[in-house]
Amino acid sequence: MSQQATTAKRDGFSSRFGLIAAAAGSAVGLGNIWKFPYIVGENGGSAFILVYLISILAVGIPVLLAEFIIGRRGQANAVRSFKKIAPNTKWSAIGWMGIISAFMILGFYTVIAGYTIHYFILTVTNSFAGMSAAQITDTFNNFSSSSTPIIYTVIFIILSLAILFGGIKDGIEKYTKILMPGLVGIIALLVIRAITLPGAGEGIQFLLKPDFSELSMKAVLDALGHSFFSLSVGMGTMLTYGSYISKKENLTSVTFSIAAADTMIALLAGLAIFPAVFAFGIDPTAGPGLVFITLPNVFLQMPGGVIFGALFFLLLFIAALTSVVSIFEVIIAYVTEELKVNRRKAMGLTTLAVIVISTFCALSQISDSALVFNGHTLFDWMDLLSANVLLPIGGLLIMIFLGFIMKKSDIEDELQQGSKSIKNTMAYITVTKFVAPVAIAIVFLTGIQALFS
């Protein structure tokens, strides 16, 4: 009775489309549009993509489904869900790790998200006109190493709060149902423009024709790692969203839909970028500077470049926005339910904390900043520790919890909801126990090695 009362009081997604839009929006972030294209470029193109797709099936989807199962079963925030499923145990530490990860990720992610606003303005005002490639590089370096990004970071956070204010149904779901179709529409326009450029064929071939001679062990590990991080798992976001999913929804179907949407947009991002990069003779292995240094140079040379450049940075902004609101929700749900405060106060407390962290992250990028430790800025450390330590450990523990601690009957019950069949439950539990944990452990060990190398 008490559990039903608690469930009734909680907000939730009102439609399947709204759920998929919100969860796909969480998964589709800067990692898909900024990071995915450049790691594809660094690792030889479509051969890497094939390994990535296999990794999504073997690792990404099982972890995403596990978070949904735990979240919907617990019907609470990332910490309390574990307490309800496994009372009087220490497994709630996984939820705490998710909350700590959320703070750390918001610290640096909102800074990068603020860059998208700045670059949208620069592109719309045609500020890159007449610049050389070196000048475009200097523009980025001067901006990122100043205190100016703090202003754009705060603006971005305020815009995120406008969505979060309405809660799940009237906030996150309402706006992502508009933003996600808009994102797909923009990326479709960019793809059409890119593939119709003279000389774009080489870029299309780079993405679609596998060259396995370029596939190294590093490429395989990068594909495995990105498949884990691209679906926004390991930080409690999907677990929290899972707690808002109706029992009428089939979690397996929803999970595959979200993974398909996330992967499709990542591939479309590559198709929007590489034909243009090859068309203008630019190195596809440009690395992290691809978006903020290389692409402005591409748009500068492209007919209609101001329009398409503005659309691209608007695309980045939307992707960042839909991801950030989901990460914020992890913390807000915890503060609301555990500290027993209303949503408005929880948002205020969370926002103040995130602004402080992100301000220090931005300041650490300034030349000769005191916020540099062991050769890495605070910004870098937030990224490195969350991506290489907390997220993979969180994902690993989630899989262990589901495979060895959670009752099989509870797992079957959640998988059965919204479906007349529970086929392949044992196959999923096998993957949960043995396949995904090994893959995640490899991601973790590789990340740790990179962290201290």
ABEGO torsion letter per residue (X at the ends): XAAAAAAAABBBBABAAAAAAAAAAAABBAAAAAAAAAAAAAAGEAAAAAAAAAAAAAAAAAAAAAAAAAAAAAGBBAAAAAAAABBGBAAAAAAAAAAAAAAAAAAAAAAAAAAAAAAAAAAAAGAABGBBAAAAAAAAAAAAABAAAAAAAAAAAAAAAAAAAAEAAABAAAAAAAAAAAAAAAAAAAAAAAAABBGAAAAAAAAABBBAAABBAAAAAAAAAAAAAAAGBGAGAAAAAAAABBAABBAAAAAAAAAAAAAAAAAAAAAAAAAAAAAAGBBAAAEAAAAAAAAAAAAAABBGAAAAAAAAAAAAAAAAAAAAAAAAAAAAAAAAAAAGBBAAAAAAAAAAAAAAAAAAAAAAABBGBAABBGGBBAAAAAAAAAAAAAAAAAAAAAAAAAAAABBAAAAAAAAABGBABABGAAAAAAAAAAAAAAAAAAAAAAAAAAAAX
